[in-house]
């Protein structure tokens, strides 16, 4: 999740440089190139054939966690800052836990509820004290951008839930399948999205964020997340997505010179407290 948090900052760079679907497709091409040799090697030693049900949930994982999460993140970051986007991701644990209650019938422990409350308090503190010194139009654009990021967070939550539906698919296999499926879903829109006249204007440095997102934000992050989610409940996995806003805010400050206010620090602290309580085993379920 720390790597995924860093991709929020990288997504801002991509969103400011490339058309949304074109940028999405480029990251997936890099990811597919990186993961294919690993998949072929692993599949040769341990051949896995997904069932019909597995394919259904792999497609849903790809649609929500690969395509829609990236597309919505890129669109949202055209209108809001990576700091705000990073903080908004701290609502992911609450969304995952609530969806898991309904779809996976997971019961939430008292400590888990405490963790969710801390996470919600963290993002609420930041939203409450954020001071926007811009025109009404800029404020409206920022609100719309934040709203789009919230929808991206919902997609990330659904991705985690759908992963729980394919427990027999190893991490490397699952990562490979959702990447190539995501590429198939996004490429048709990329051809409509791309500005062909601008292709010659891109420099090598423009493609470095694409390379990072493809390798670290896709291959490595998906592999680690697939492996981790298979070992814990969806609610516990959801709480550890609270690491995303922490890494996003810190990297926004270091790489993009974004301003971090005192309420950002308090918000991040509350998120970390949420992770602490949520990861503690509780005896009673509610």
C-alpha positions in Angstrom: 0.0 0.0 0.0 3.0 2.3 0.5 3.8 1.7 -3.2 0.2 2.4 -4.2 0.3 5.6 -2.2 3.4 6.7 -4.2 1.4 6.1 -7.4 -1.0 8.8 -6.4 1.9 11.3 -6.8 3.0 9.6 -10.0 -0.5 9.7 -11.3 -0.5 13.5 -10.9 2.5 13.6 -13.2 0.9 11.3 -15.7 -2.4 13.1 -15.6 -0.7 16.4 -16.3 1.2 15.0 -19.3 -0.9 12.3 -21.0 -4.5 11.8 -22.0 -6.2 9.6 -19.4 -6.8 6.3 -21.3 -3.6 6.6 -23.2 -1.6 7.0 -20.0 -3.5 4.1 -18.5 -2.8 1.8 -21.4 0.9 2.8 -21.4 1.3 1.8 -17.7 -0.4 -1.5 -18.4 1.8 -2.3 -21.4 4.9 -1.8 -19.2 3.3 -3.9 -16.5 2.5 -6.7 -18.9 6.1 -6.7 -20.3 7.4 -6.9 -16.8 5.2 -9.6 -15.4 4.9 -12.0 -18.4 8.3 -13.7 -17.9 7.5 -14.2 -14.2 4.1 -15.6 -15.0 5.5 -18.0 -17.6 8.2 -19.3 -15.3 5.8 -19.7 -12.4 3.0 -21.3 -14.6 5.5 -23.8 -15.9 6.2 -25.1 -12.4 2.7 -24.7 -11.1 0.1 -24.6 -13.9 -3.2 -23.1 -12.7 -6.3 -23.1 -14.8 -8.9 -20.5 -13.5 -12.5 -21.8 -13.3 -15.4 -20.0 -14.9 -16.1 -18.3 -11.5 -12.5 -17.3 -11.2 -12.6 -15.6 -14.6 -15.7 -13.6 -13.6 -14.0 -12.2 -10.6 -10.7 -11.7 -12.3 -12.5 -9.5 -14.9 -14.2 -7.6 -12.0 -10.9 -7.2 -10.3 -9.3 -5.8 -13.5 -12.3 -3.5 -14.2 -12.4 -2.0 -10.7 -8.8 -2.2 -9.4 -6.9 -1.7 -12.7 -8.9 0.3 -15.2 -11.4 2.3 -13.2 -9.1 3.1 -10.3 -6.4 4.4 -12.7 -8.8 6.3 -15.0 -10.7 7.9 -12.1 -7.5 8.8 -10.3 -6.1 10.4 -13.5 -9.2 12.4 -14.1 -9.6 13.4 -10.4 -5.9 14.5 -10.2 -6.4 16.9 -13.1 -8.6 18.9 -10.7 -7.3 18.3 -7.2 -4.0 18.0 -5.5 -2.2 14.7 -4.7 -2.2 15.6 -1.0 -6.0 15.8 -1.0 -6.3 12.7 -3.1 -3.9 10.8 -0.8 -5.9 11.8 2.3 -9.2 10.8 0.7 -7.8 7.2 0.2 -7.9 6.9 4.0 -11.6 6.2 3.7 -10.7 2.9 1.9 -10.7 0.8 5.2 -14.2 1.9 6.1 -15.5 1.2 2.6 -13.8 -2.2 2.4 -15.1 -3.2 5.9 -18.6 -2.2 5.1 -18.7 -3.8 1.7 -17.2 -7.0 3.3 -20.0 -7.1 5.8 -22.6 -7.3 3.0 -20.8 -9.3 0.3 -18.5 -11.6 2.3 -20.6 -11.7 5.5 -17.5 -10.8 7.5 -18.2 -9.7 11.1 -16.3 -6.7 12.3 -14.6 -6.8 15.7 -14.9 -3.9 18.2 -11.2 -3.0 17.6 -11.9 -3.0 13.9 -14.7 -0.5 14.4 -12.5 1.7 16.5 -9.9 1.6 13.7 -12.5 2.6 11.2 -13.6 5.5 13.3 -10.0 6.7 13.7 -9.5 6.5 9.9 -12.7 8.5 9.3 -11.7 11.1 11.9 -8.4 11.5 10.2 -9.9 12.4 6.8 -12.6 14.5 8.5 -10.0 16.6 10.3 -8.2 17.4 7.1 -11.4 18.2 5.2 -12.6 20.4 8.0 -9.5 22.6 8.3 -8.5 22.7 4.6 -8.6 26.4 3.6 -9.0 27.0 -0.2 -7.9 30.5 -1.3 -9.2 30.2 -4.8 -12.2 31.3 -7.0 -15.5 29.6 -6.8 -14.8 27.9 -10.1 -11.5 26.5 -8.7 -13.3 25.3 -5.5 -16.0 23.6 -7.6 -13.3 21.9 -9.7 -11.5 20.8 -6.6 -14.7 19.4 -5.1 -15.5 17.5 -8.4 -11.9 16.2 -8.4 -12.2 15.0 -4.8 -15.5 13.4 -5.6 -14.0 11.5 -8.5 -11.2 10.3 -6.2 -13.8 9.0 -3.8 -15.3 6.9 -6.6 -11.7 5.6 -7.4 -11.5 4.6 -3.7 -14.7 2.7 -4.0 -13.2 0.8 -7.0 -10.1 0.0 -5.0 -12.3 -1.3 -2.2 -14.3 -3.5 -4.6 -11.0 -4.8 -6.0 -10.0 -6.0 -2.6 -13.4 -7.7 -2.0 -13.3 -9.4 -5.4 -9.8 -10.7 -4.7 -11.2 -12.6 -1.7 -13.4 -14.5 -4.3 -10.4 -16.0 -6.0 -8.4 -17.6 -3.1 -7.0 -20.4 -5.3 -5.4 -18.1 -7.8 -1.7 -17.5 -6.8 -0.6 -13.9 -6.6 1.6 -13.9 -9.8 -1.2 -15.6 -11.8 -3.8 -13.2 -10.6 -1.6 -10.2 -11.2 -0.8 -11.3 -14.8 -4.5 -12.0 -15.7 -5.9 -8.7 -14.4 -3.1 -6.7 -16.1 -3.7 -8.2 -19.6 -7.5 -8.0 -19.1 -7.1 -4.4 -18.1 -5.1 -3.6 -21.1 -7.7 -5.1 -23.4 -10.4 -3.0 -21.7 -8.5 0.3 -21.9 -6.8 0.1 -25.3 -9.9 0.8 -27.4 -10.5 4.0 -25.5 -6.9 4.9 -25.7 -7.1 5.1 -29.5 -10.0 7.5 -29.2 -8.3 9.5 -26.4 -4.8 10.0 -27.8 -3.7 13.3 -29.4 -1.6 12.0 -32.3 -0.2 15.4 -33.1 1.3 15.7 -29.6 3.2 12.4 -29.8 6.4 13.9 -31.1 6.5 16.4 -28.3 6.9 13.8 -25.5 10.4 13.5 -24.0 12.1 10.6 -22.4 11.5 12.1 -18.9 7.8 12.2 -19.6 7.7 8.4 -19.8 9.6 7.8 -16.5 6.4 8.1 -14.4 4.8 5.6 -16.8 7.7 3.2 -16.3 7.5 3.6 -12.5 3.7 3.0 -12.4 4.0 0.0 -14.7 6.7 -1.7 -12.8 6.2 -0.7 -9.1 2.5 0.4 -9.1 1.4 -2.6 -11.1 3.6 -5.7 -11.1 5.2 -5.3 -7.6 2.2 -3.7 -5.9 -0.4 -6.2 -7.3 1.8 -9.2 -6.4 2.3 -8.0 -2.8 -1.4 -7.1 -2.4 -2.7 -10.4 -4.0 -0.4 -12.3 -1.6 -1.3 -10.3 1.4 -5.1 -10.2 0.9 -5.1 -14.0 0.6 -3.7 -14.3 4.2 -6.0 -11.9 6.1 -9.6 -10.8 6.2 -10.9 -8.1 3.8 -11.4 -5.8 6.8 -7.8 -6.2 8.1 -6.5 -5.7 4.5 -8.7 -2.6 4.3 -7.2 -1.0 7.3 -3.7 -1.4 5.9 -4.7 0.7 2.9 -4.4 3.5 5.4 -0.7 3.4 4.6 -1.6 4.9 1.1 -2.4 8.4 2.3 0.7 8.5 4.5 3.1 7.7 1.6 1.1 9.9 -0.8 1.3 13.0 1.4 5.0 12.5 2.3 6.0 12.0 -1.4 3.8 14.9 -2.5 5.9 17.1 -0.1 9.2 15.6 -1.2 8.7 15.4 -5.0 6.0 18.0 -5.8 6.7 20.6 -3.1 3.1 20.4 -1.9 2.5 22.1 1.4 1.8 19.9 4.4 -0.2 21.7 7.2 -0.6 20.8 10.8 -4.0 19.2 10.2 -2.4 16.9 7.6 -0.1 15.6 10.4 -3.0 15.1 12.8 -5.0 13.3 10.1 -2.1 11.0 9.2 -1.6 10.3 12.9 -5.3 9.3 13.3 -5.0 7.0 10.3 -2.0 5.3 11.8 -3.9 4.9 15.1 -6.7 3.3 13.1 -4.3 0.8 11.6 -3.0 0.0 15.1 -6.4 -0.7 16.6 -7.8 -2.5 13.5 -4.9 -4.9 13.4 -5.4 -5.9 17.1 -7.3 -9.1 17.5 -10.5 -8.6 19.4 -12.5 -11.3 21.1 -16.0 -9.8 20.6 -17.7 -9.4 17.3 -20.3 -6.8 16.5 
